[in-house]
Every structure is written in structure tokens, then in C-alpha cells.
Amino acid sequence: MIEQDKLEELTENLNKYVKTNFELIKLEATERVCVVGSKLIVSLILLVVSCLFILFLSFGASFYLSDYLNDSSIGFVIVAGFYLFIGLILIIGKRTLVEKPLRDKIIRKIFSEN
């Protein structure tokens, strides 16, 4: 009888341990998702603000070059050519310049302790 009581107590303690461990894993996963999600939202906001900054800076540069070169469209063509050049560099080196660093950064964020 005593052994059966001890076995039942052990089984009950084991069940409590498994449930507590499961809850801990669930809470840790929730924390990681929240941290990564909040950092993603902040990154998206910064991306939008940066894109707007670059857009208005590009318009300013285009108007300045057009005024400087006394041609109403040449400034826009020069700025568009600059972006074409940047785009070609990114297309050619997309694996090493974009995909790998971005993938590594995401993995570091997911597995970081903070």
C-alpha cells in the first residue's frame, strides 16, 4: 500500500512537472514571438520613414540637378540612372549583399537572449 501511494505521488509529481515545463516553454515561445514581432514592427516603421526620406531627398536632388543643368528633365534622368545602378548592383549581388545578411540577422534576433 505504501509503495502504491509513493507511486501515485511520483506520478502526480511527474504530471505536475510536465505541465509546468510545458507552460514554461509556452511562455518562453510567447516572449520570443512578442520580442521578434515588436522588433519587426519597429523595423517596418523605420523602413517607411527611411523610404519617405529617400523619396523626398531624391526629388530635391532631381530638381536641383534640373535647375543646375538648365534642363527640366535631366535631373530626374540622372537620379533614375543612379537608382538603376544601385538596383543592378543589388540584383547581381542579392545573395551576398541582401539575402545572407538579412537571414543571419533574423536568426540572431530569434535566438538572442534579450
Beta strands, then each sheet from edge to edge (+ up, - down):
end
